[in-house]
Amino acid sequence: MKISYHGHSIVQIHSDGKTILIDPFITGNSLTDLKVEDVKPDVIILSHGHGDHIGDTVELAKRNQALVVTTAELATYLSWKGVKTHGMHIGGSYQFDFGRVKLTQAFHGSGFEDGENKQIVYCGMPAGILFMNEGKTIYHAGDTGLFSDMGLIGERHPIDIAFLPIGDNFTMGPEDAAYAAKLLKAKKVVPIHYNTFPPIKQDPYQFIDLLEEKNGQVLKPGESIEI
């Protein structure tokens, strides 16, 4: 299994001949190495309904006939856009032909701005993502603050790699993310959701230094890990 990071919260997984793309915020993301026209996902998994996570989902899904897996409300909304979706909710899991997906809680918001009508479109609850295949478990926390049940997540699902937001302001900062890593007991921890915008400017290497288990790794956009 090959897992690569592509700036902000974009994580791409290659497993059993399938490409799974998480939170594909490409257009408008100055840190990503990806181009929309070059990305060919079989599956897109979304953590929540903010624009910097939905990103280019509709275009990518339609162009590649990709399945979009996300929370029920957001799945319904995207289905109205002509996208093939599979809705889930917190605590639920489903065995797909590309692997098992389980959604965990995340403490954040979920909705996007309709500027023309000055409305916030509600997209259901935010989620974290557990992806399980080939005997491995990947945890993408989505956007979230620190919560004690991260310990339960790690206990129930031993994690090979955890992708944790460190940007602060909108999510956990480095100190809370380091404590989250302690609770999760993941074999490896990779920081995400930082430096894309001024309010989330962070030094990921300082975060790595905070990890008690010294099990962190900074991935630059385009870099990958094989497990």
C-alpha positions in Angstrom: 0.0 0.0 0.0 1.3 3.4 -1.0 0.1 6.6 0.8 1.1 10.0 -0.4 0.4 13.6 0.9 -0.4 16.5 -1.4 -0.7 19.6 0.7 -3.4 20.8 3.1 -5.5 17.7 3.9 -5.1 15.8 0.7 -4.1 12.2 1.1 -4.0 9.6 -1.7 -3.9 5.9 -1.2 -3.0 3.3 -3.7 -4.2 -0.1 -2.6 -5.1 -3.3 -4.5 -5.0 -1.5 -7.8 -7.4 1.3 -6.7 -6.7 5.0 -6.1 -8.5 6.5 -3.1 -8.3 10.2 -2.7 -9.2 12.0 0.6 -10.3 15.7 0.7 -9.2 16.7 -2.8 -8.8 20.5 -2.4 -6.6 21.1 -5.5 -7.9 24.3 -7.2 -6.9 27.2 -5.0 -4.4 25.2 -3.0 -1.1 26.9 -3.4 0.7 24.0 -1.6 -0.4 21.1 -3.7 1.6 19.4 -6.3 -1.5 17.9 -8.0 -3.3 19.1 -11.1 -7.0 18.3 -11.5 -6.6 17.0 -15.0 -3.9 14.5 -14.0 -5.7 13.0 -11.0 -7.7 9.8 -11.7 -9.3 8.5 -8.5 -11.5 5.5 -8.3 -12.9 6.6 -5.0 -13.1 10.0 -3.2 -13.6 10.1 0.6 -14.6 13.4 2.2 -14.3 14.2 5.9 -16.7 17.2 5.8 -18.4 19.9 3.8 -16.0 22.8 4.0 -14.7 24.1 0.6 -11.1 23.4 1.5 -12.0 19.7 1.8 -14.7 19.2 -0.8 -12.5 21.0 -3.2 -12.6 19.6 -6.8 -14.8 16.5 -5.8 -17.6 17.1 -8.3 -15.3 17.6 -11.3 -13.1 14.7 -10.4 -15.9 12.3 -9.6 -17.8 13.0 -12.8 -14.6 12.9 -15.0 -13.5 9.6 -13.5 -16.8 8.0 -12.6 -15.5 7.9 -9.1 -17.6 6.9 -6.1 -17.7 9.6 -3.3 -18.0 8.2 0.2 -18.9 10.7 2.9 -21.5 11.6 5.6 -25.1 11.1 4.6 -26.2 14.8 4.2 -23.2 15.7 2.1 -23.6 12.5 0.0 -27.2 13.5 -0.7 -26.2 17.0 -1.7 -23.4 15.8 -4.0 -25.8 13.2 -5.6 -28.0 16.2 -6.6 -24.9 17.4 -8.5 -24.9 14.2 -10.5 -22.2 12.4 -8.5 -22.3 8.7 -7.5 -22.2 8.6 -3.7 -22.4 6.3 -0.7 -23.6 8.0 2.5 -22.4 6.9 5.9 -22.4 8.3 9.4 -20.4 8.5 12.6 -19.5 5.1 14.0 -20.7 3.3 10.9 -18.4 1.2 8.7 -18.9 -0.4 5.3 -16.9 -3.1 3.4 -16.3 -1.9 -0.2 -14.4 -3.7 -2.9 -11.5 -1.4 -2.3 -11.4 -1.7 1.5 -13.3 -1.0 4.6 -14.2 2.6 5.6 -15.4 3.7 9.0 -16.3 7.2 10.1 -15.3 8.5 13.5 -16.4 11.6 15.3 -14.6 14.9 14.7 -15.2 18.1 16.6 -15.6 20.8 13.9 -18.2 22.3 11.6 -19.5 21.1 8.2 -21.0 23.5 5.6 -20.1 25.7 2.8 -20.9 29.3 1.9 -23.5 30.3 -0.7 -22.2 33.8 -1.2 -24.8 34.7 -3.8 -27.7 34.1 -1.3 -25.6 34.8 1.8 -26.4 31.4 3.3 -24.5 28.6 4.9 -25.4 25.2 3.4 -25.5 22.6 6.1 -23.6 19.4 5.3 -24.2 17.2 8.3 -21.6 16.3 11.0 -17.8 16.4 10.3 -16.0 13.1 10.5 -12.7 11.4 10.8 -11.9 8.5 8.5 -10.5 5.1 9.1 -9.4 3.2 6.0 -8.6 -0.5 6.3 -7.2 -2.8 3.7 -4.3 -5.2 3.1 -4.1 -5.7 6.9 -3.3 -2.0 7.4 -5.3 0.8 9.0 -5.0 4.5 8.1 -6.6 7.2 10.2 -7.3 10.7 8.7 -8.6 12.8 11.5 -10.2 15.4 9.2 -10.6 18.8 10.8 -11.0 18.4 14.6 -10.0 19.5 18.0 -8.5 17.2 20.6 -11.0 14.7 22.2 -10.3 12.0 24.7 -12.1 9.3 22.6 -9.1 9.3 20.3 -7.7 6.8 22.8 -10.7 4.6 22.1 -10.3 4.9 18.4 -6.7 3.7 18.7 -7.6 0.9 21.0 -10.3 -0.4 18.8 -8.4 0.0 15.6 -4.6 -0.2 15.9 -3.4 2.5 13.5 -0.4 2.2 11.2 -0.4 5.9 10.0 -2.4 8.8 11.5 -2.8 12.0 9.6 -3.4 14.8 12.1 -4.2 18.5 11.6 -1.8 20.8 13.4 -2.7 24.3 12.0 -4.5 25.6 15.1 -7.2 28.4 14.8 -9.6 26.0 13.0 -8.3 22.7 14.4 -5.9 21.3 16.9 -2.6 23.1 17.2 0.7 21.3 17.5 0.5 20.7 21.3 -3.0 19.2 21.2 -2.1 17.2 18.1 0.9 15.8 19.9 -1.4 14.7 22.7 -3.8 13.2 20.2 -0.9 11.2 18.8 -0.2 9.9 22.3 -3.9 8.8 22.7 -4.1 7.2 19.3 -0.8 5.2 19.7 -0.3 5.2 15.9 2.9 3.6 14.6 3.5 6.7 12.5 2.1 10.3 12.6 2.0 12.7 9.7 1.0 16.4 10.1 -1.6 17.9 7.8 -3.8 21.0 7.5 -1.1 23.7 8.0 0.6 26.6 6.1 -2.1 26.8 3.4 -3.5 30.1 4.8 -2.0 32.7 7.2 -4.1 31.7 10.3 -2.8 28.1 10.2 0.9 28.8 9.7 3.0 26.2 11.6 6.4 24.6 11.6 5.7 20.8 11.2 9.1 19.9 12.4 8.4 21.5 15.7 5.3 19.4 15.9 7.4 16.2 15.2 9.7 17.2 18.1 6.7 17.2 20.5 5.9 13.6 19.8 6.8 11.5 22.8 7.2 8.3 20.7 9.4 10.1 18.1 7.3 8.4 15.5 6.5 11.5 13.3 7.3 12.1 9.7 6.8 15.3 7.7 5.7 14.6 4.1 6.2 17.4 1.6 3.6 17.6 -1.1 4.1 14.6 -3.5 6.1 12.5 -1.0 4.8 9.1 0.0 5.1 6.2 2.5 4.8 2.5 1.7 3.4 0.2 4.3 
